[in-house]
Amino acid sequence: MTPQNEMHRTLGFIPVFSLVVGTILGTGVFLKAAIMSQYLGSATWVLIAYVVAGLLSLAGALTYAEIGILFPRAGGEYVYLKEAFGEMPAYLYGWMRFWVGAPGTIAAYAVGTATFAAPIMNLEWMGGLKGFAIVLIVFFSGLNCMNVKLNGRLASFMTFLKIAMLLFIIGGVLISSTTGSNENIMASGSVFPGFSAFGAALLAALWAYDGWNNMPMVAGEIKNPSRNIPLALGLGVLVILGLYGAIHYCYFYALPFNEVLTSSSKTHPNALPVAAKVAETFMGPSGILFLGIAMMFSAIGAMNGSILTNARVPYAMAKDGLFLPALAKLHPKSESPYIAILVQAALSIALALTGSFDQLTDYVIFASWIFYALVTSSVFKFRKTMPNAPRPYKALGYPVVPVVFLIVAVLLLINTLMTSPQESLWGLFIIVLGVPVYYFQKKRSLRLPKTVTL
């Protein structure tokens, strides 16, 4: 491979930490409380579900960090799966990520941004919600083709802005809300809704935390990866866990449970998002405008981070000869995998035109968590096959933390198959579809003439 196809390490701790927080902090924190309330029927259990989802994500991040410093190369989970289990599982992960995981995530963020923009902007001249979503995907994909270091700075700025806006909402509710009361939380009761309902709500909460796995995809561009990967992952997820716990407490503190319950666009098409209702309690009508802008920035920042990180997976696969060779090309000036980014944008636009927000997120989460579990299990294999490899960081709580993560992940997948069979089976179908394509690709590569080096 020529030097033009190799990435350079330009991202320090601040942009890497910002990438972790900014990619996680997207739309779910503003949109999923209502649908979770419908599943659980209790503010207390919604808060518990968010804490469980956060701890589960933290367990995964702490385990990924150890694996990430062993293989600090572009591609993230694709690289880990290939090193642990061989080409087939790695290819199926990349196949799923290419067709479903990456474009589904990007499309969901774009549709979410358009949903937030609709009450405060006239979107008709851009083709409505879906037209605006397409504009966002095209613009930020083009931006990611320009410069990796520039996007690292953009991620840092947008992450700071998003955290500041969330802290403003939390402070405004606790200090100035005209309707705030702990009685709002207690009034909905605390009866356990059952494991099936809790699992469905947990899946929704995990969408709000999704993205903690993305940062290792750009490991080939991170300075001092043995320090910055574990520090950014662990600290980033902890910051998100604290913010999510505080903001959801504020939702239920500021509003009667029924007001949160009816804030889902899926069941109440004209409903205001719960965060907008909350802002209105201490800012008046201007709170709706503020929240619309805040949610737009949050979703855009997460979408930008997803575009940046996910394009590195097909790039890594193409470098290994398992995908279209063009996807391994780097732009001669920006050093970005620009063809992979543009193809990813086209697939994201296709999904944005066909799916609703909740359908897209359920679709992505189920397929992704199959491989989250498989990657996490690889830490046990690497401990056996690479016992003497340098490990400046080792997964905290090993082996208990990875084992708990795996058990909960398997139970979650089983529950999702039962509660959302259509989305789950479609995700499985696309993964299985990659098997014959993999063998076709292997046969094709074997038939290609070999180059003799003298």
C-alpha positions in Angstrom: 0.0 0.0 0.0 1.4 3.4 -0.9 1.9 6.1 1.7 -0.9 8.0 0.1 -3.3 5.4 1.5 -2.0 5.6 5.1 -3.6 7.9 7.7 -1.6 10.3 10.0 -2.1 10.7 13.7 -3.5 14.2 14.1 -6.1 13.9 16.9 -5.1 14.7 20.5 -7.1 14.0 23.7 -9.5 16.9 23.5 -10.9 16.2 20.0 -10.9 12.4 20.8 -12.8 13.0 24.1 -15.1 15.4 22.2 -15.7 12.8 19.6 -16.8 10.2 22.2 -19.2 12.6 24.0 -20.4 14.4 20.8 -21.2 11.2 18.9 -23.1 9.8 21.9 -24.9 13.0 22.7 -27.4 13.2 19.8 -31.1 12.8 19.6 -32.0 10.1 22.0 -31.6 12.2 25.1 -34.4 14.5 23.8 -36.7 11.9 22.1 -36.7 8.6 23.9 -38.1 9.5 27.3 -41.7 9.5 26.0 -41.6 6.1 24.3 -39.8 4.6 27.4 -42.5 6.0 29.6 -45.1 4.3 27.5 -43.2 1.0 27.9 -42.6 1.3 31.6 -45.5 3.4 33.0 -43.3 4.9 35.7 -40.8 7.8 36.0 -38.8 5.8 38.5 -38.3 2.9 36.1 -37.4 5.2 33.2 -34.6 6.6 35.3 -33.5 3.2 36.4 -33.4 2.0 32.7 -31.2 5.0 31.8 -28.8 4.2 34.6 -28.6 0.5 33.6 -28.1 1.4 29.9 -25.3 3.8 31.0 -23.5 1.3 33.1 -23.9 -1.3 30.4 -22.4 1.1 27.8 -19.6 2.0 30.3 -18.8 -1.7 30.7 -18.5 -2.1 27.0 -16.4 1.1 26.7 -14.0 0.0 29.4 -13.5 -3.4 27.6 -13.2 -1.9 24.2 -10.4 0.4 25.5 -8.2 -2.5 26.3 -8.7 -4.0 22.9 -8.3 -0.7 21.2 -4.8 -0.1 22.5 -3.7 -3.5 21.2 -4.8 -2.6 17.7 -4.7 1.2 17.3 -5.6 1.1 13.6 -8.4 2.5 11.5 -11.5 0.3 11.4 -12.3 -0.3 15.1 -14.5 -3.4 15.6 -13.7 -4.7 12.1 -10.0 -4.9 13.1 -10.7 -6.5 16.5 -13.0 -9.2 15.0 -10.6 -10.0 12.3 -7.7 -10.4 14.7 -9.8 -12.5 17.1 -12.1 -14.6 14.9 -10.9 -14.3 11.4 -12.1 -12.7 8.2 -15.7 -14.0 8.1 -17.1 -12.4 11.3 -15.1 -9.2 10.5 -16.5 -9.1 7.0 -20.1 -9.6 8.3 -19.6 -6.8 10.8 -18.3 -4.5 8.1 -21.1 -5.6 5.8 -23.7 -4.8 8.4 -22.1 -1.5 9.3 -21.8 -0.5 5.7 -25.4 -1.2 4.7 -27.3 -0.7 8.0 -25.3 0.5 11.0 -23.6 3.6 9.6 -26.2 4.9 7.2 -29.0 4.0 9.6 -27.4 6.0 12.4 -26.6 9.0 10.1 -30.1 8.9 8.6 -31.7 8.8 12.1 -29.7 11.8 13.2 -30.6 13.7 10.1 -34.3 12.9 10.4 -34.1 13.8 14.1 -32.5 17.2 13.3 -35.2 17.9 10.7 -37.9 17.0 13.3 -36.4 19.5 15.7 -36.1 22.2 13.0 -39.7 21.9 11.7 -41.3 24.0 14.4 -38.9 26.9 14.1 -38.0 26.8 10.3 -39.9 26.7 7.1 -38.7 23.5 5.6 -41.1 23.3 2.7 -38.8 25.0 0.2 -36.2 22.3 0.9 -38.7 19.4 0.4 -40.0 19.1 4.0 -38.4 16.9 6.7 -36.8 14.4 4.4 -35.5 17.1 2.0 -33.8 18.9 4.9 -32.4 15.6 6.2 -30.8 15.0 2.8 -29.3 18.5 2.7 -27.7 17.9 6.1 -26.2 14.5 5.0 -24.8 16.0 1.8 -23.3 19.1 3.6 -21.6 17.3 6.5 -20.4 14.4 4.3 -18.8 17.0 2.1 -17.3 18.7 5.1 -15.8 15.4 6.3 -14.1 15.0 2.9 -12.1 18.2 3.5 -9.9 17.7 6.6 -9.7 15.3 9.6 -8.0 17.8 11.9 -10.6 20.5 11.0 -13.4 18.0 11.9 -11.7 17.2 15.2 -11.9 20.9 16.1 -15.5 21.1 14.9 -16.4 18.1 17.1 -14.7 19.8 20.1 -16.7 23.1 19.6 -20.0 21.4 19.1 -19.5 19.1 22.1 -18.8 22.0 24.3 -21.9 23.8 23.0 -24.1 20.8 23.6 -22.9 20.2 27.1 -23.4 23.9 27.9 -27.0 23.8 26.6 -27.8 20.7 28.6 -26.4 22.2 31.8 -28.4 25.4 31.1 -31.6 23.3 30.9 -30.8 21.3 34.1 -30.0 24.5 36.0 -33.1 26.3 34.7 -35.4 23.5 35.8 -33.9 23.1 39.2 -33.8 26.9 39.9 -36.6 28.5 38.0 -39.2 25.9 36.8 -42.7 27.0 37.7 -44.1 23.4 37.8 -41.2 21.5 39.4 -41.9 19.0 42.1 -40.7 15.6 43.2 -44.4 14.7 43.5 -44.4 14.5 39.7 -41.9 11.7 39.9 -43.6 9.8 42.7 -47.1 10.1 41.3 -46.5 7.5 38.5 -45.6 4.8 41.0 -42.7 2.4 41.0 -44.3 -1.0 40.1 -41.9 -3.1 38.0 -43.4 -3.4 34.5 -42.0 -6.8 33.7 -38.8 -7.9 32.0 -40.2 -7.7 28.5 -41.2 -4.0 28.8 -38.0 -3.2 30.7 -36.0 -4.8 27.9 -37.8 -2.8 25.2 -37.2 0.5 27.2 -33.6 -0.5 27.7 -33.2 -0.8 23.9 -34.5 2.7 23.5 -32.2 4.0 26.2 -29.2 2.3 24.5 -29.9 4.3 21.4 -29.3 7.5 23.4 -25.9 6.0 24.5 -25.0 4.5 21.1 -21.8 5.9 19.7 -19.4 4.9 22.5 -18.0 2.3 20.2 -17.3 4.7 17.3 -14.1 6.4 18.5 -11.8 3.3 18.1 -12.7 3.4 14.4 -10.4 6.4 14.0 -7.7 4.9 16.2 -5.2 5.1 13.3 -5.5 8.9 13.5 -5.2 9.3 17.3 -2.0 10.6 18.9 -0.6 8.5 21.8 -3.5 5.9 21.5 -2.4 3.8 24.5 -3.3 6.8 26.7 -6.0 8.7 24.8 -8.2 5.8 23.8 -9.0 4.4 27.3 -9.0 7.9 29.0 -11.4 9.4 26.4 -13.7 6.3 26.3 -14.0 5.9 30.1 -14.3 9.6 30.9 -16.6 10.3 28.0 -19.2 7.7 28.9 -19.1 8.8 32.6 -19.8 12.4 31.6 -22.7 11.2 29.4 -24.1 9.0 32.2 -24.1 12.0 34.6 -25.7 14.3 32.1 -28.4 11.8 31.1 -29.3 11.0 34.6 -29.6 14.7 35.5 -31.6 15.8 32.5 -34.1 12.9 32.8 -34.6 13.6 36.4 -35.4 17.2 35.4 -37.9 16.0 32.8 -40.0 14.1 35.4 -39.4 16.8 38.0 -40.7 19.6 35.8 -43.7 17.8 34.2 -46.5 15.5 35.3 -45.9 12.0 34.0 -48.7 12.2 31.5 -47.1 15.2 29.9 -43.9 13.2 29.3 -45.9 10.2 28.2 -47.6 12.1 25.4 -44.5 13.7 24.0 -43.7 11.0 21.4 -44.0 11.9 17.7 -44.6 8.2 17.1 -47.9 8.1 19.0 -48.8 11.8 19.0 -47.7 13.3 15.6 -48.1 16.9 16.6 -46.6 16.6 20.1 -43.8 18.8 21.4 -40.7 16.9 22.4 -40.5 16.5 26.2 -37.4 18.7 26.4 -39.3 21.6 24.7 -42.1 21.3 27.2 -39.6 21.3 30.1 -37.8 24.4 28.8 -41.2 26.1 28.5 -41.7 25.7 32.2 -38.9 28.2 33.0 -38.4 30.2 29.8 -42.0 30.5 28.6 -42.8 30.3 24.8 -39.1 31.2 24.0 -38.1 27.9 25.5 -39.5 26.0 22.5 -37.3 28.1 20.2 -34.3 27.5 22.4 -34.8 23.8 22.6 -35.3 23.5 18.9 -32.0 25.1 18.3 -30.3 23.1 21.1 -31.6 19.8 19.7 -30.6 20.7 16.2 -27.0 21.3 17.3 -27.0 18.1 19.3 -28.2 15.9 16.5 -25.9 17.6 13.9 -22.9 17.1 16.1 -23.6 13.4 16.6 -24.3 13.0 12.9 -21.0 14.7 12.0 -19.1 12.4 14.4 -20.8 9.3 12.9 -19.9 10.3 9.4 -16.3 10.9 10.4 -15.9 7.5 12.3 -18.0 5.1 10.3 -16.4 5.7 7.0 -13.2 4.2 8.4 -14.7 0.7 8.5 -15.2 0.3 4.7 -11.8 2.0 4.3 -10.1 -0.6 6.5 -12.0 -3.5 4.7 -11.0 -2.2 1.3 -7.3 -2.0 2.4 -7.6 -5.7 3.3 -8.9 -6.5 -0.1 -12.4 -7.4 1.2 -14.3 -4.5 -0.3 -14.3 -2.3 -3.4 -10.7 -1.0 -3.8 -11.9 2.5 -4.4 -13.1 2.8 -0.8 -9.5 2.6 0.4 -8.5 5.8 -1.5 -7.5 8.8 0.6 -7.9 12.4 -0.7 -4.4 13.6 -1.6 -4.8 16.9 0.3 -7.3 16.2 3.1 -6.2 12.6 3.8 -9.8 11.6 4.3 -11.4 8.4 2.8 -13.5 10.6 0.6 -15.0 7.9 -1.6 -16.1 5.8 1.4 -17.7 9.0 2.9 -19.6 9.7 -0.3 -20.9 6.2 -0.7 -21.9 6.2 2.9 -23.8 9.5 2.3 -25.7 7.9 -0.6 -26.8 5.0 1.5 -27.8 7.3 4.4 -30.0 9.4 2.0 -31.7 6.2 0.9 -32.6 5.2 4.5 -33.6 8.7 5.4 -36.2 8.6 2.6 -37.7 5.3 3.7 -37.7 5.0 7.6 -39.2 6.9 10.6 -36.9 7.9 13.5 -37.9 5.1 15.9 -37.8 2.4 13.1 -34.3 3.5 12.1 -33.0 3.5 15.7 -34.5 0.1 16.6 -33.1 -1.3 13.3 -29.6 -0.1 14.0 -29.4 -1.0 17.7 -30.3 -4.6 17.3 -27.9 -5.3 14.4 -25.1 -3.4 16.2 -25.4 -5.1 19.5 -24.8 -8.5 18.0 -21.3 -7.4 17.2 -20.8 -5.3 20.3 -21.2 -8.6 22.2 -18.9 -10.5 19.9 -16.2 -7.8 20.1 -16.4 -7.7 23.9 -15.9 -11.5 24.0 -12.7 -11.1 22.1 -11.0 -9.6 25.2 -10.9 -13.1 26.7 -9.2 -14.6 23.6 -6.6 -11.8 23.4 -5.7 -12.4 27.1 -4.9 -16.0 26.2 -3.3 -15.5 22.7 -1.4 -12.3 23.5 -0.6 -12.6 27.2 2.7 -10.7 26.9 1.4 -7.8 24.7 1.9 -4.4 26.2 -1.3 -3.3 28.0 -0.8 0.2 29.5 -4.5 -0.1 30.4 -6.4 -3.3 31.3 -10.2 -3.5 31.4 -11.4 -2.5 34.9 -13.3 -5.3 36.7 -12.0 -8.0 34.4 -13.4 -10.6 34.0 -16.6 -9.7 35.8 -17.4 -6.5 33.8 -17.1 -8.1 30.4 -19.1 -11.2 31.5 -21.9 -9.0 32.8 -21.9 -7.0 29.6 -22.2 -10.2 27.5 -25.0 -11.7 29.6 -27.1 -8.5 29.5 -26.3 -8.1 25.8 -27.6 -11.7 25.0 -30.7 -11.2 27.1 -31.4 -7.9 25.4 -31.0 -9.4 21.9 -33.4 -12.3 22.8 -36.0 -9.8 24.3 -35.7 -7.6 21.2 -36.4 -10.6 18.9 -39.6 -11.2 20.9 -40.8 -7.6 21.2 -39.6 -6.2 17.8 -39.4 -9.2 15.5 -39.8 -7.3 12.2 -36.8 -5.0 12.8 -34.8 -7.8 14.4 -35.3 -10.2 11.5 -34.5 -7.6 8.9 -31.3 -6.9 10.7 -30.4 -10.6 10.8 -31.4 -11.0 7.2 -28.9 -8.3 6.0 -26.1 -9.8 8.1 -26.7 -13.3 6.7 -26.9 -11.8 3.2 -23.3 -10.9 3.6 -22.2 -14.6 3.7 -22.5 -15.5 0.0 -21.1 -12.0 -0.9 -18.1 -12.8 1.2 -17.4 -16.0 -0.5 -18.0 -14.4 -3.9 -15.5 -11.7 -3.0 -12.9 -14.3 -1.8 -13.2 -16.3 -5.1 -13.0 -13.2 -7.1 -9.8 -12.1 -5.3 -8.2 -15.5 -5.9 -8.9 -15.3 -9.6 -7.2 -11.9 -10.0 -3.7 -12.1 -11.5 -1.0 -11.9 -8.9 1.7 -9.2 -9.2 5.2 -10.6 -9.2 7.7 -8.4 -7.4 11.3 -8.6 -8.5 
